[in-house]
Amino acid sequence: MPPATADAAATDADLLAAFWRVVAAHGWTGVTMRRVAAESGQPLAALRRRFPSPLALLAAHLRAVDGEVLAGTVDDPTSTPRDRLFDVLMRRLDALQPHRPGILRFLEDLPRDPLTALWLGGRLPGAMAWMLEAADIPSAGGPGLARAHGLAAVWLSTLRAWSRDDSQDLSASMAALDRALDRADRAARLLRLDAGAADPAPGMQPDAS
């Protein structure tokens, strides 16, 4: 990574950390760009050039989480697609941990902001398509879209468990993810979704008939 790019990435990470501290302290509706600038130590004009709104910061956070998971993906030909999905989503939770207080406050506030909830809902399948790709499961076409929506349901169920999980090892979150993947396997089997991979995920096997 060129030095200028590395500096920009570090600045963005600092801004996002400041953003989540502001959310933790003031709630989602209490976020102002002036507060984020003050918390981050960045001039307000500089923040405007990079992130023009709280939603832009939220979108940047989503991209950063995707990027962190994808950057940490290592090919493992001995693993099953289900194992890879488990690993991908647990690493996604790991990416949330540094900002846990702010994210928990945001999740608490979100039901009172349906427009932001809709905005997030529209972006979640795209993020889950990237998680499928990280797990080496095809995400293209109608079957891929169905998988992405199914994985979104798995993620939301796991996120709810994570929001209540105060253990150091996130054991309750892991157990919830395991159960959610089991439900997704059964649904995929019912819908006869072929993962299209060399080793289809359990419940995503092609129809033999």
C-alpha positions, 0 to 999 in steps of 0.5 A: 500500500503506498504511503499516501493510501496507508495514511488515508486508511489510517485517517479513515479508521480514526474517523470511524472509531470517533464516529462510533464513540459519538454514537455510544455517547449520544445515540444515533440521532445525536450524531452530528458532524461537528461532534465527530470532528471534535472527537476525531481531532479533524477539522470540520472542513476536512471531514466534509471532504471525506464524509459529508454525512453520518450515513456516509460514515455508516456506509464507510464502516460497512465497507471497512468491515467487508474489507477486513473480512475479505483481507483475512480470508485464506483459501482452505481446500480441506474445509466445507462451505459451511465451515467457511461461512462460519469462519467468515461471519465470526470474523465479521463479528470480530470486526465489530468488537472494537466499536461494540458500545457504539454499535449496541447503541445504534442497534438500540436506536435503529427501530425508531429510525425506519428510514435508516433501517430501510437504507441498511436493509438495501445494502445488506444483501450486497455485503452478504454476497461478498461474504459468500464469495469469501466462503467460495460460494457463488453469489451471482444470478437468482440462486446467488441472490437467494443465498445472499438473502438467506445469509442476511437472515443468518447474519441478523440472527447472529447479530442479535445474539452478539448484542446480548453476548458479553462473554470474552470468547463470544461463545453464545454468538458462536452457538447462535451462528451454528444454529442459524446455519443449521436452519439455513441448511434446511431451508436451502435443502427445501429450496434445492439451491445448488451452491455451484461449488466443487463441494456444495454446502450442506443443504445446498446439494444439487437435486439428483432427480 
